[in-house]
Amino acid sequence: MSKLSDMYKTVLHDPFPEEATLTLGDQKLTFRKRNWSIAGEQKGLRYGENPDQPAALYELADGRLELGGVAFRGPGQGLVSSLTEEHMIQAGKHPGKINLTDVDGGLNILQYLEAKPAAVILKHNNPSGAAWTDEGLATALERAFFADRIAAFGGTVVVNRPMDKATAELINSSYFEVVAAPDFEPGVVEILAHRKNLRILKIPGIMHLAEFAAQPFLDVKSLIDGGVILQFSYRNRIRTADDFLPAEAEKDGARFLARKPTAQEADDLLFAWAVESQVTSNSVLFAKNGVTISVGTGEQDRVGCVELAIAKAYTKHMDTLAFKDLGKTLYEVKSAAASDPEAERRLAAYALQTREEKAGLQGAVAVSDGFFPFRDGVDLLVEQGIAAVAQPGGSIRDYEVIQAVNEASPQVAMVFTGQRSFKH
């Protein structure tokens, strides 16, 4: 009997046809299956979401789609689906569906963050950490890593600038499964290739993401009965800080208006809203100085998502303290504390420092992918020292939510995005 671990190494037989077509009315889209010749062998995707699910990658090869007067992304704008042998610089254990959808998720964020060097680390199609900065790509990656050092293990790194040696050395100092960049400076691939199982992907189109970010693609959701739901893909309307709307509401003839964010708060809200576009809903995300602090994902209620994001921020903050002090994870220190008085003392010190610093949330911003139906979630944000909030607006209780930030001391800023960014 083979070892159970062998299932993760096996490239499944691919029964899918070389070509697929999709016809919508009188418009026809033609897709061609993507295969790669690696070590003298033709290979498609390793497998789908799980090792027992055959899968195939298709690239839009021909056809243009226009619906409702809106032109969709078409051939020649390929990114992940256009990867050739030349772009798959190192195949590692060979990519499967999740590897490529994680890269795609990173591109979904980076298409809105072209203004500065940016790095995103993803796990299970959600960002674990993201950062952008004028201080360079290596600094962005380091900050994204320490935003959630634990979740980054085995993750996917996607960056929006050609990778330099300093960034490559950071990648080699931890364990990642995939790295994708628009290009690699001389000597960088040689550094990364020391990790034989790392998939190294060159995607030149990353440098042109912003050029077609406003164009939708055809988003296909499959149902268990074989049916499909077609929709226009989400398009972020917040491209600059000026795109935010004032948070204002009326109730019984009274007008409620929230404080406008400062320039730094607005920049952080712009960054955080871009990252939010890839987070599974319901979600709330915290950021400060161009770095995510914690990402609350997939909760069923809004206030519960705020609680989750806060709890994650405290856990990640304590872990960072433990790692920088002892080179150990928070959980290793907790385990040792059961029998080691010194470890117990240090653990208590980390907890105290985290509480005193409120996990770095004071002065941070928060974004929510849906509106706040009640003020309870915002009250929790205020308690943690959040300085500014962005949310879609449109609740019948917007006036109560605005009251919550206006009653805070110091007063908390709030803006509306005028759109929801749910992702399911």
TILUM-971579 format. One record per residue (C-alpha): residue number from 1; z, y, x; residue in one letter. Coordinates in Angstrom, 2 decimals. Example, Ala and Ser with C-alpha at 12.3 -4.5 7.8 and 13.67 -1.06 7.14 Angstrom:
// residues 2
R    i        z        y        x  aa
R    1     7.80    -4.50    12.30   A
R    2     7.14    -1.06    13.67   S
// end
This chain:
// residues 424
R    i        z        y        x  aa
R    1     0.00     0.00     0.00   M
R    2    -0.95     3.41     1.40   S
R    3     1.67     6.08     1.95   K
R    4     2.14     8.52    -0.91   L
R    5     1.40    11.38     1.48   S
R    6    -2.15    10.06     1.94   D
R    7    -3.11    11.41    -1.48   M
R    8    -2.85    14.96    -0.13   Y
R    9    -5.23    14.25     2.74   K
R   10    -8.01    12.54     0.82   T
R   11   -11.20    14.34    -0.21   V
R   12   -12.00    13.04    -3.69   L
R   13   -15.46    11.88    -4.70   H
R   14   -17.20    14.77    -6.42   D
R   15   -19.15    13.67    -9.53   P
R   16   -20.26    17.17   -10.53   F
R   17   -23.99    18.09   -10.58   P
R   18   -25.60    20.30    -7.98   E
R   19   -26.51    22.91   -10.55   E
R   20   -24.91    24.22   -13.73   A
R   21   -26.21    26.69   -16.29   T
R   22   -24.49    28.86   -18.84   L
R   23   -26.53    30.41   -21.63   T
R   24   -25.14    33.29   -23.67   L
R   25   -27.66    34.26   -26.35   G
R   26   -30.84    35.05   -24.49   D
R   27   -29.11    35.48   -21.11   Q
R   28   -28.92    32.59   -18.67   K
R   29   -26.66    32.24   -15.64   L
R   30   -27.40    29.61   -13.00   T
R   31   -24.65    28.29   -10.71   F
R   32   -25.09    26.16    -7.59   R
R   33   -22.42    23.86    -6.26   K
R   34   -20.95    24.83    -2.92   R
R   35   -20.76    22.08    -0.28   N
R   36   -20.12    22.30     3.43   W
R   37   -21.36    20.20     6.32   S
R   38   -18.24    19.58     8.41   I
R   39   -18.12    17.16    11.34   A
R   40   -21.40    15.64    10.20   G
R   41   -20.16    15.01     6.66   E
R   42   -20.98    16.82     3.41   Q
R   43   -17.82    17.93     1.64   K
R   44   -17.08    19.90    -1.48   G
R   45   -13.58    20.79    -2.64   L
R   46   -10.87    18.42    -1.43   R
R   47    -9.57    18.11    -5.00   Y
R   48    -8.50    20.26    -7.94   G
R   49    -5.04    21.46    -8.86   E
R   50    -3.65    17.99    -8.15   N
R   51    -4.85    15.20    -5.85   P
R   52    -6.10    13.06    -8.74   D
R   53    -8.34    15.77   -10.22   Q
R   54   -11.93    15.91    -8.90   P
R   55   -13.22    19.48    -8.67   A
R   56   -16.25    21.49    -7.59   A
R   57   -16.87    25.08    -6.56   L
R   58   -19.91    26.84    -8.02   Y
R   59   -21.52    30.10    -6.94   E
R   60   -23.45    32.33    -9.32   L
R   61   -26.95    32.01    -7.88   A
R   62   -29.23    33.56   -10.48   D
R   63   -29.06    35.60   -13.64   G
R   64   -27.58    38.87   -14.76   R
R   65   -25.16    39.31   -17.62   L
R   66   -24.79    42.42   -19.74   E
R   67   -22.59    42.56   -22.82   L
R   68   -21.83    45.59   -24.95   G
R   69   -23.73    47.80   -22.53   G
R   70   -21.51    46.68   -19.61   V
R   71   -23.08    45.03   -16.56   A
R   72   -21.12    42.14   -15.09   F
R   73   -20.83    41.17   -11.44   R
R   74   -23.89    39.20   -10.42   G
R   75   -25.54    37.29    -7.58   P
R   76   -25.14    38.81    -4.14   G
R   77   -21.56    39.88    -4.79   Q
R   78   -20.03    36.52    -3.93   G
R   79   -16.74    36.22    -2.10   L
R   80   -14.89    32.89    -2.14   V
R   81   -17.76    31.10    -3.87   S
R   82   -20.16    32.31    -1.15   S
R   83   -18.32    30.70     1.75   L
R   84   -20.72    28.95     4.12   T
R   85   -20.05    26.79     7.18   E
R   86   -20.33    29.98     9.23   E
R   87   -17.53    31.57     7.20   H
R   88   -15.32    28.48     7.17   M
R   89   -14.39    28.97    10.78   I
R   90   -11.81    26.19    10.68   Q
R   91   -11.54    23.79     7.74   A
R   92    -8.08    22.47     8.60   G
R   93    -7.14    19.71     6.15   K
R   94   -10.11    20.96     4.10   H
R   95    -9.58    23.39     1.20   P
R   96    -8.82    22.38    -2.35   G
R   97    -8.86    24.41    -5.55   K
R   98    -5.45    26.04    -5.08   I
R   99    -6.27    27.16    -1.53   N
R  100    -9.35    29.00    -2.75   L
R  101    -7.80    30.41    -5.93   T
R  102    -4.94    31.78    -3.82   D
R  103    -7.50    33.57    -1.64   V
R  104    -9.24    34.80    -4.78   D
R  105    -5.90    36.08    -6.09   G
R  106    -5.41    38.04    -2.89   G
R  107    -8.85    39.60    -3.29   L
R  108    -7.99    40.50    -6.88   N
R  109    -5.16    42.66    -5.51   I
R  110    -6.93    44.02    -2.45   L
R  111    -9.90    45.33    -4.44   Q
R  112    -7.54    48.11    -5.59   Y
R  113    -5.91    48.72    -2.18   L
R  114    -8.79    49.77     0.03   E
R  115    -7.20    53.05     1.19   A
R  116    -4.85    51.51     3.78   K
R  117    -4.52    48.33     5.84   P
R  118    -2.97    45.79     3.47   A
R  119    -1.74    42.21     3.58   A
R  120    -0.91    39.84     0.73   V
R  121     0.83    36.47     0.95   I
R  122     0.33    34.20    -2.05   L
R  123     1.83    30.96    -3.35   K
R  124     0.61    29.23    -6.50   H
R  125    -1.71    32.13    -7.34   N
R  126     1.16    34.65    -7.35   N
R  127     1.92    37.17    -4.59   P
R  128     5.19    36.37    -2.82   S
R  129     4.94    39.53    -0.73   G
R  130     2.50    42.38    -0.24   A
R  131     2.40    45.57     1.78   A
R  132     0.10    48.40     2.75   W
R  133     0.65    51.01     5.42   T
R  134    -1.08    53.44     7.76   D
R  135     0.83    51.78    10.63   E
R  136    -1.67    48.94    10.96   G
R  137    -2.38    45.44     9.75   L
R  138     0.32    43.66    11.77   A
R  139     3.00    45.92    10.32   T
R  140     1.68    45.31     6.82   A
R  141     1.79    41.54     7.30   L
R  142     5.27    41.57     8.83   E
R  143     6.61    43.58     5.89   R
R  144     4.86    41.34     3.36   A
R  145     6.38    38.31     5.09   F
R  146     9.95    39.60     5.02   F
R  147     9.58    40.62     1.38   A
R  148     9.96    36.90     0.62   D
R  149    10.22    34.92     3.81   R
R  150    11.10    31.64     2.07   I
R  151     8.20    31.63    -0.40   A
R  152     5.78    32.61     2.36   A
R  153     6.20    29.17     3.95   F
R  154     2.94    27.28     3.47   G
R  155     1.33    30.28     1.80   G
R  156    -2.03    31.98     1.97   T
R  157    -2.54    35.22     3.91   V
R  158    -5.31    37.61     2.85   V
R  159    -5.92    40.93     4.62   V
R  160    -8.36    43.79     4.03   N
R  161    -9.15    44.74     7.63   R
R  162   -10.58    42.77    10.58   P
R  163    -7.73    40.73    12.01   M
R  164    -6.36    41.73    15.40   D
R  165    -4.35    39.74    17.93   K
R  166    -0.98    41.18    16.90   A
R  167    -1.54    40.02    13.31   T
R  168    -2.72    36.60    14.49   A
R  169     0.41    36.15    16.59   E
R  170     2.54    36.90    13.53   L
R  171     0.65    34.26    11.56   I
R  172     1.19    31.71    14.31   N
R  173     4.94    32.41    14.32   S
R  174     5.29    30.84    10.89   S
R  175     3.58    28.14     8.83   Y
R  176     0.66    29.14     6.63   F
R  177    -2.05    27.01     5.02   E
R  178    -4.88    29.56     4.75   V
R  179    -5.81    32.86     6.33   V
R  180    -8.70    35.01     5.08   A
R  181   -10.03    38.24     6.55   A
R  182   -13.28    40.22     6.53   P
R  183   -13.66    39.51    10.26   D
R  184   -11.73    38.56    13.37   F
R  185   -11.56    40.62    16.55   E
R  186   -12.45    38.88    19.86   P
R  187    -9.89    36.26    20.87   G
R  188    -8.19    36.12    17.46   V
R  189    -9.74    32.87    16.25   V
R  190    -8.68    31.18    19.48   E
R  191    -5.07    32.19    18.76   I
R  192    -5.18    30.99    15.15   L
R  193    -6.96    27.74    16.02   A
R  194    -3.88    26.49    17.84   H
R  195    -2.75    25.42    14.36   R
R  196    -5.26    22.67    13.64   K
R  197    -4.45    22.35     9.94   N
R  198    -4.87    26.08     9.23   L
R  199    -7.93    26.97     7.15   R
R  200    -9.49    30.07     8.70   I
R  201   -11.90    31.88     6.38   L
R  202   -14.13    34.84     7.12   K
R  203   -15.12    36.75     3.98   I
R  204   -17.23    39.79     4.94   P
R  205   -17.33    41.00     1.33   G
R  206   -13.67    42.01     1.58   I
R  207   -14.87    45.24     3.21   M
R  208   -16.86    46.04     0.06   H
R  209   -14.41    45.00    -2.65   L
R  210   -13.93    48.50    -4.00   A
R  211   -17.66    48.95    -4.57   E
R  212   -17.69    46.64    -7.56   F
R  213   -14.01    46.63    -8.60   A
R  214   -14.90    48.47   -11.81   A
R  215   -17.39    45.76   -12.82   Q
R  216   -16.02    42.85   -14.86   P
R  217   -16.80    39.21   -14.31   F
R  218   -17.02    36.58   -17.02   L
R  219   -13.54    35.10   -17.39   D
R  220   -13.60    31.57   -18.84   V
R  221   -10.48    29.97   -20.33   K
R  222   -10.81    26.28   -21.21   S
R  223    -8.97    24.67   -24.12   L
R  224    -7.72    21.08   -24.28   I
R  225   -10.20    20.28   -27.06   D
R  226   -13.09    21.14   -24.75   G
R  227   -13.58    24.57   -26.27   G
R  228   -13.64    27.77   -24.25   V
R  229   -12.57    31.37   -24.67   I
R  230   -14.78    33.93   -22.94   L
R  231   -13.43    37.35   -22.09   Q
R  232   -14.19    40.36   -19.94   F
R  233   -12.03    40.18   -16.85   S
R  234    -9.14    42.61   -16.46   Y
R  235   -10.11    45.92   -14.90   R
R  236    -7.40    48.12   -13.46   N
R  237    -7.78    51.70   -14.76   R
R  238    -5.14    53.04   -12.35   I
R  239    -7.20    53.72    -9.24   R
R  240    -5.38    56.88    -8.10   T
R  241    -1.97    58.36    -8.87   A
R  242    -3.69    60.91   -11.13   D
R  243    -4.72    58.08   -13.46   D
R  244    -1.14    57.53   -14.63   F
R  245    -0.32    59.08   -17.99   L
R  246     2.80    61.13   -18.76   P
R  247     5.51    59.07   -20.43   A
R  248     5.97    60.90   -23.69   E
R  249     6.79    60.00   -27.29   A
R  250     7.80    61.58   -30.57   E
R  251    10.46    60.54   -33.05   K
R  252    11.51    62.38   -36.22   D
R  253     9.88    65.56   -34.99   G
R  254    11.56    65.43   -31.58   A
R  255     9.47    65.13   -28.40   R
R  256    10.62    63.00   -25.47   F
R  257     9.10    63.46   -21.99   L
R  258    10.09    61.63   -18.80   A
R  259    10.30    63.09   -15.29   R
R  260     7.06    63.00   -13.30   K
R  261     7.18    60.84   -10.13   P
R  262     7.29    62.42    -6.68   T
R  263     4.29    61.90    -4.41   A
R  264     5.98    58.95    -2.65   Q
R  265     7.08    57.39    -5.93   E
R  266     3.56    57.75    -7.33   A
R  267     2.08    56.10    -4.22   D
R  268     4.49    53.19    -4.56   D
R  269     3.72    52.85    -8.28   L
R  270    -0.01    52.83    -7.51   L
R  271     0.51    50.07    -4.94   F
R  272     2.84    48.05    -7.16   A
R  273     0.54    48.24   -10.19   W
R  274    -2.32    46.84    -8.07   A
R  275    -0.15    43.92    -6.93   V
R  276     0.98    43.38   -10.52   E
R  277    -2.60    42.56   -11.51   S
R  278    -2.21    39.08    -9.96   Q
R  279     1.28    38.25   -11.24   V
R  280     1.75    35.67   -14.01   T
R  281     3.13    37.29   -17.18   S
R  282     5.66    38.35   -18.35   N
R  283     6.35    40.08   -15.07   S
R  284     8.26    42.92   -13.45   V
R  285     7.78    43.91    -9.83   L
R  286     9.81    46.08    -7.43   F
R  287     8.37    47.97    -4.45   A
R  288     9.47    50.60    -1.96   K
R  289     7.59    52.41     0.80   N
R  290     4.47    50.33     0.22   G
R  291     6.20    46.94     0.29   V
R  292     7.15    44.59    -2.52   T
R  293    10.87    43.85    -2.78   I
R  294    10.71    41.11    -5.37   S
R  295     8.27    39.73    -7.91   V
R  296     9.64    38.51   -11.24   G
R  297     7.07    36.13   -12.74   T
R  298     6.41    34.18   -15.88   G
R  299     9.42    35.00   -18.06   E
R  300     9.21    34.80   -21.83   Q
R  301    11.18    38.00   -22.52   D
R  302    11.04    41.41   -20.91   R
R  303    14.74    41.93   -20.18   V
R  304    14.95    38.39   -18.79   G
R  305    12.11    39.21   -16.42   C
R  306    14.00    42.28   -15.19   V
R  307    17.06    40.10   -14.62   E
R  308    14.95    37.57   -12.72   L
R  309    13.38    40.23   -10.49   A
R  310    16.81    41.67    -9.70   I
R  311    18.27    38.24    -8.91   A
R  312    15.34    37.45    -6.63   K
R  313    15.76    40.77    -4.83   A
R  314    19.41    39.96    -4.06   Y
R  315    18.58    36.44    -2.89   T
R  316    15.72    37.57    -0.65   K
R  317    17.85    40.39     0.80   H
R  318    20.64    37.97     1.72   M
R  319    18.15    35.56     3.23   D
R  320    16.70    38.28     5.42   T
R  321    20.19    39.20     6.65   L
R  322    20.93    35.55     7.45   A
R  323    17.62    35.01     9.23   F
R  324    17.85    38.16    11.36   K
R  325    21.48    37.38    12.23   D
R  326    21.37    33.63    12.83   L
R  327    17.73    32.59    12.61   G
R  328    18.63    30.43     9.63   K
R  329    17.78    30.47     5.95   T
R  330    20.32    31.60     3.39   L
R  331    20.50    28.03     2.12   Y
R  332    21.26    26.64     5.56   E
R  333    24.14    29.10     5.88   V
R  334    25.40    28.17     2.40   K
R  335    25.35    24.50     3.33   S
R  336    27.23    25.14     6.58   A
R  337    29.78    27.34     4.79   A
R  338    31.10    24.31     2.92   A
R  339    32.75    23.05     6.13   S
R  340    32.45    25.88     8.67   D
R  341    34.83    28.87     8.27   P
R  342    32.64    31.10    10.45   E
R  343    29.57    30.35     8.34   A
R  344    31.65    31.03     5.23   E
R  345    32.73    34.39     6.66   R
R  346    29.18    35.38     7.51   R
R  347    27.94    34.33     4.08   L
R  348    30.57    36.53     2.43   A
R  349    29.54    39.41     4.71   A
R  350    25.88    39.01     3.73   Y
R  351    26.82    39.02     0.05   A
R  352    28.97    42.13     0.44   L
R  353    26.27    44.01     2.39   Q
R  354    23.64    43.02    -0.19   T
R  355    25.82    44.31    -3.04   R
R  356    26.55    47.55    -1.20   E
R  357    22.86    48.08    -0.49   E
R  358    21.86    46.86    -3.96   K
R  359    19.31    44.63    -2.23   A
R  360    17.31    47.69    -1.18   G
R  361    16.52    48.58    -4.79   L
R  362    17.96    52.09    -4.64   Q
R  363    15.03    54.48    -4.55   G
R  364    12.54    51.71    -5.26   A
R  365     9.97    51.68    -8.07   V
R  366     9.42    49.15   -10.83   A
R  367     6.29    48.20   -12.72   V
R  368     6.10    46.10   -15.85   S
R  369     2.90    44.41   -17.03   D
R  370     3.88    44.96   -20.69   G
R  371     5.75    47.69   -22.50   F
R  372     9.54    47.64   -22.91   F
R  373    10.28    46.70   -26.54   P
R  374    13.89    47.87   -26.11   F
R  375    15.70    50.05   -23.61   R
R  376    17.87    47.17   -22.32   D
R  377    15.48    46.28   -19.51   G
R  378    15.24    49.88   -18.38   V
R  379    19.02    50.26   -18.47   D
R  380    19.24    47.36   -16.02   L
R  381    16.72    49.08   -13.73   L
R  382    18.74    52.29   -13.82   V
R  383    21.91    50.39   -12.89   E
R  384    20.19    49.15    -9.73   Q
R  385    19.10    52.62    -8.64   G
R  386    15.40    52.30    -9.43   I
R  387    13.83    55.75    -9.01   A
R  388    10.57    55.44   -10.97   A
R  389     8.98    53.11   -13.50   V
R  390     5.40    52.46   -14.60   A
R  391     4.67    50.55   -17.79   Q
R  392     1.87    50.42   -20.37   P
R  393     3.63    52.38   -23.11   G
R  394     2.85    51.91   -26.77   G
R  395     6.15    50.50   -28.04   S
R  396     7.61    51.88   -31.28   I
R  397    10.74    52.47   -29.19   R
R  398     9.06    54.38   -26.36   D
R  399    11.32    57.29   -27.21   Y
R  400    14.42    55.14   -26.59   E
R  401    12.99    53.91   -23.28   V
R  402    12.29    57.49   -22.21   I
R  403    15.81    58.45   -23.25   Q
R  404    17.13    55.71   -20.96   A
R  405    15.45    57.16   -17.86   V
R  406    16.26    60.75   -18.84   N
R  407    19.95    59.95   -19.26   E
R  408    20.12    58.41   -15.77   A
R  409    21.78    60.35   -12.99   S
R  410    19.79    61.06   -10.94   P
R  411    17.02    61.20   -13.51   Q
R  412    14.50    58.37   -13.23   V
R  413    10.77    59.05   -13.41   A
R  414     8.46    57.17   -15.74   M
R  415     4.71    57.06   -16.32   V
R  416     2.49    55.09   -18.67   F
R  417    -0.54    53.14   -17.49   T
R  418    -2.25    53.14   -20.88   G
R  419    -3.18    49.49   -20.41   Q
R  420    -1.42    46.14   -20.29   R
R  421    -2.03    43.77   -17.38   S
R  422    -1.02    40.39   -18.75   F
R  423    -2.24    37.38   -16.78   K
R  424    -1.85    33.88   -18.23   H
// end
